[in-house]
């Protein structure tokens, strides 16, 4: 713990002008109590006390945040700092609460997995336009209650996106390829349309949840590679390899399913594989709906 007076000095430097006046000793004691409460609640990581006090000062309006909110604010501050152990503790502490909060929207574990990544991106990833949303948490309510509101809104947006795609025709995207696909491929797609769609759905359902989540976040939600890397605490090269592997796994599973059910000539087979490879991303966009979240 810093020497006497350091915490109060840091607080006063960053507190708003309207912050009520206190005696130095009284303020120092109140700040130390909040640092101690936060550190005691989260023993898996260490947060610089001065950094935490600055965080409190910036959220102190006309009153110092209540002592009982110290653990919540301590965790929020550590997550803003990007401490890996804090981010991990956040997921462990609130996954069940977030699941209960969005149960009426979708109670499946696959939806919750996807939502947790969406919420993590919103809360902890800063962009050029805005800081991470966790910075908005001021401690006026419990972090658990605040998160429930964030999660419900995110779940409704996620489900609405799925519903908008629910009745979209699942195609391989030949319409978007146009003349470039050639008349032979277009005829082949028309001939095996139902089988093609069935195989993609079956292959998608068989993918691991983490692969489906990566593909959806990147291709549908347009989460960038750097953002995905930050969310998953890996390098950009690693997340690129994971996405490529997920895509290849989907192509291979779809190909196997097609081969098992179709009796095609070698030339038709090669054309189908080429069509599948070139139009997989478009197919995923159409799959994105209730069928994409395999229950």
C-alpha positions in Angstrom: 0.0 0.0 0.0 1.4 3.5 -0.8 2.5 5.7 2.0 0.1 8.0 3.8 -1.4 10.8 1.7 -0.6 9.2 -1.7 -4.1 7.9 -2.3 -5.9 11.1 -1.3 -3.5 13.1 -3.5 -4.2 10.9 -6.5 -7.9 11.1 -5.8 -8.0 14.9 -5.5 -6.0 15.2 -8.7 -8.6 13.4 -10.7 -11.9 14.1 -8.8 -14.4 16.4 -10.4 -14.6 20.0 -9.0 -18.0 19.3 -7.5 -16.6 16.5 -5.3 -17.4 17.3 -1.6 -14.5 18.5 0.6 -13.1 16.1 3.2 -10.3 16.2 5.6 -7.1 14.6 4.3 -7.0 11.9 7.0 -10.7 11.1 6.6 -10.4 10.8 2.8 -7.2 8.7 3.0 -8.9 6.3 5.3 -12.0 6.0 3.1 -9.9 5.3 0.0 -7.7 2.8 1.8 -10.9 1.0 2.9 -12.1 0.8 -0.7 -8.7 -0.5 -2.0 -8.7 -3.1 0.7 -12.2 -4.2 0.0 -11.5 -4.6 -3.7 -8.3 -6.5 -3.3 -9.8 -8.8 -0.7 -12.7 -9.7 -3.1 -10.4 -10.5 -6.0 -7.2 -12.2 -4.8 -6.3 -13.7 -8.2 -4.8 -10.5 -9.5 -3.2 -7.3 -8.2 -4.3 -3.8 -9.3 -2.2 -0.7 -8.6 -4.0 1.0 -5.7 -3.2 4.5 -7.1 -4.7 3.5 -10.5 -7.8 2.2 -8.7 -8.2 5.4 -6.7 -8.0 7.4 -9.9 -10.7 5.2 -11.3 -12.9 6.0 -8.2 -12.2 9.7 -8.6 -13.3 9.8 -12.2 -16.6 8.2 -11.1 -17.2 10.3 -8.0 -19.7 13.0 -9.1 -21.2 14.4 -5.9 -20.1 11.5 -3.7 -17.4 8.9 -3.3 -18.7 5.5 -4.6 -20.1 3.4 -1.8 -17.8 1.1 0.0 -20.0 -1.9 -0.9 -19.4 -1.2 -4.6 -15.6 -1.4 -4.2 -15.2 -5.0 -5.4 -17.3 -4.3 -8.5 -15.3 -1.2 -9.3 -12.0 -2.9 -8.6 -12.8 -5.7 -11.1 -14.1 -3.2 -13.7 -10.9 -1.1 -13.4 -8.7 -4.2 -13.7 -10.6 -5.3 -16.8 -10.2 -1.8 -18.3 -6.4 -2.2 -17.7 -6.6 -5.5 -19.6 -5.2 -7.7 -16.8 -5.7 -11.3 -18.2 -6.5 -12.7 -14.8 -9.1 -10.1 -14.2 -10.8 -10.8 -17.6 -10.8 -14.5 -16.7 -12.2 -13.8 -13.3 -15.0 -11.7 -14.9 -16.1 -14.6 -17.1 -16.1 -17.1 -14.2 -17.9 -14.7 -11.9 -20.7 -13.5 -14.2 -21.4 -16.2 -16.8 -24.2 -17.8 -14.8 -25.8 -14.4 -14.0 -25.7 -13.4 -17.7 -27.2 -16.8 -18.6 -30.1 -16.2 -16.2 -30.5 -12.6 -17.5 -31.0 -13.7 -21.1 -32.8 -17.0 -20.5 -36.1 -15.7 -21.9 -34.3 -14.7 -25.1 -32.4 -18.0 -25.6 -31.4 -20.4 -22.9 -29.1 -22.6 -25.0 -25.5 -23.0 -24.1 -24.4 -22.3 -27.6 -26.2 -18.9 -27.7 -24.7 -18.0 -24.3 -21.2 -18.9 -25.6 -21.7 -16.6 -28.5 -23.2 -13.9 -26.4 -20.3 -14.0 -23.9 -17.9 -13.2 -26.7 -20.1 -10.4 -28.0 -20.4 -8.9 -24.5 -16.6 -9.3 -24.0 -15.9 -7.5 -27.2 -18.3 -4.6 -26.3 -17.1 -4.3 -22.7 -13.3 -4.7 -23.0 -12.3 -3.8 -26.6 -11.6 -0.2 -27.2 -11.8 1.4 -30.7 -10.7 4.6 -32.2 -14.3 5.9 -31.7 -14.9 4.9 -28.1 -13.3 3.5 -25.0 -14.3 0.0 -23.8 -17.9 0.1 -22.5 -16.9 -1.2 -19.0 -15.6 2.4 -18.5 -19.3 3.4 -18.2 -19.8 1.4 -15.1 -19.9 4.0 -12.2 -20.7 1.8 -9.2 -24.1 3.5 -8.6 -25.7 0.0 -9.0 -24.3 -3.5 -8.6 -22.1 -4.7 -11.4 -24.3 -7.8 -11.6 -27.4 -5.7 -12.2 -25.6 -3.4 -14.7 -24.3 -6.4 -16.6 -27.8 -8.0 -16.8 -29.0 -4.9 -18.6 -26.1 -4.9 -21.0 -26.5 -8.6 -21.6 -30.3 -8.4 -22.3 -29.8 -5.7 -24.8 -26.9 -7.6 -26.5 -29.0 -10.8 -26.6 -32.0 -9.1 -28.2 -29.7 -7.6 -30.8 -28.1 -10.9 -31.5 -31.4 -12.8 -31.7 -32.9 -10.1 -33.9 -30.0 -10.5 -36.3 -30.6 -14.2 -36.3 -34.4 -13.8 -36.9 -33.8 -11.5 -39.8 -32.0 -14.3 -41.5 -34.3 -17.1 -40.3 -36.3 -17.3 -43.5 -33.6 -16.3 -45.9 -32.9 -18.9 -48.6 -29.8 -20.8 -48.0 -27.8 -20.8 -51.2 -24.2 -21.2 -52.2 -24.2 -17.7 -53.6 -24.3 -18.5 -57.3 -26.5 -15.5 -57.8 -23.8 -13.3 -56.5 -21.2 -14.9 -58.6 -23.1 -14.3 -61.8 -21.6 -15.0 -65.1 -18.2 -15.6 -63.5 -19.4 -18.9 -62.1 -20.2 -20.1 -65.6 -23.4 -21.8 -66.9 -22.2 -25.3 -66.0 -21.7 -24.4 -62.3 -25.1 -22.6 -62.3 -26.8 -25.7 -63.7 -25.0 -27.9 -61.2 -26.0 -25.7 -58.3 -29.7 -25.8 -59.5 -29.5 -29.6 -59.9 -28.1 -30.2 -56.4 -29.6 -27.2 -54.6 -31.4 -29.1 -51.8 -28.5 -31.6 -51.2 -26.0 -28.7 -51.1 -28.1 -26.8 -48.5 -28.6 -29.9 -46.4 -24.9 -30.7 -46.4 -23.8 -27.2 -45.3 -26.4 -27.3 -42.5 -25.2 -30.7 -41.3 -21.6 -29.7 -41.5 -22.2 -26.4 -39.6 -24.1 -28.3 -36.8 -21.1 -30.6 -36.4 -18.5 -27.9 -36.0 -17.2 -27.2 -32.5 -18.9 -24.2 -30.8 -15.7 -22.2 -30.8 -15.3 -22.6 -34.6 -18.9 -21.5 -35.2 -18.5 -18.6 -32.9 -15.3 -17.4 -34.7 -16.8 -17.7 -38.1 -20.0 -15.9 -37.1 -18.2 -13.1 -35.3 -15.8 -12.5 -38.2 -18.0 -13.0 -41.2 -21.4 -11.9 -39.9 -20.8 -9.5 -37.1 -17.7 -8.1 -38.9 -15.4 -8.3 -35.9 -11.9 -7.6 -37.2 -8.9 -9.9 -36.8 -7.2 -7.6 -34.3 -10.4 -7.5 -32.2 -10.8 -11.3 -32.3 -7.2 -11.6 -31.3 -7.7 -9.3 -28.3 -10.9 -11.1 -27.2 -9.2 -14.5 -27.3 -5.9 -13.2 -25.8 -3.8 -14.5 -28.8 -1.8 -13.0 -31.6 -3.3 -11.9 -34.9 -1.4 -14.7 -36.6 -2.9 -17.3 -34.2 -6.5 -16.1 -34.7 -5.9 -16.1 -38.5 -4.8 -19.7 -38.4 -7.8 -20.6 -36.2 -10.2 -19.0 -38.6 -8.6 -20.7 -41.6 -8.8 -24.1 -39.8 -12.5 -23.5 -39.0 -13.3 -22.7 -42.6 -11.4 -25.7 -43.9 -13.1 -28.0 -41.4 -16.5 -26.7 -42.6 -15.6 -27.2 -46.2 -14.3 -30.8 -45.6 -17.3 -31.8 -43.6 -19.7 -30.4 -46.2 -17.7 -32.2 -49.0 -17.9 -35.6 -47.1 -21.6 -35.2 -46.6 -22.2 -34.4 -50.3 -20.1 -37.4 -51.5 -21.9 -39.8 -49.2 -25.3 -38.8 -50.5 -24.7 -38.0 -54.2 -23.8 -40.2 -57.1 -21.9 -37.7 -59.3 -19.4 -38.0 -62.1 -15.8 -37.0 -61.4 -16.2 -33.8 -63.3 -19.3 -32.9 -61.4 -17.6 -33.7 -58.1 -14.7 -31.4 -58.9 -17.1 -28.6 -59.9 -19.1 -29.0 -56.7 -16.0 -28.8 -54.6 -14.8 -25.7 -56.4 -18.3 -24.1 -55.9 -18.2 -24.9 -52.3 -14.7 -23.5 -51.7 -15.5 -20.2 -53.5 -18.9 -19.6 -52.0 -18.6 -20.8 -48.4 -18.6 -17.3 -46.8 -21.8 -16.4 -48.6 -23.4 -19.7 -47.5 -22.5 -18.9 -43.8 -24.2 -15.5 -44.1 -27.4 -17.3 -45.2 -27.0 -20.0 -42.6 -26.8 -17.4 -39.9 -30.2 -17.8 -38.2 -31.7 -20.3 -35.8 -30.1 -23.2 -37.6 -26.7 -21.7 -37.0 -27.0 -22.1 -33.3 -27.0 -25.9 -33.0 -28.9 -26.7 -29.9 
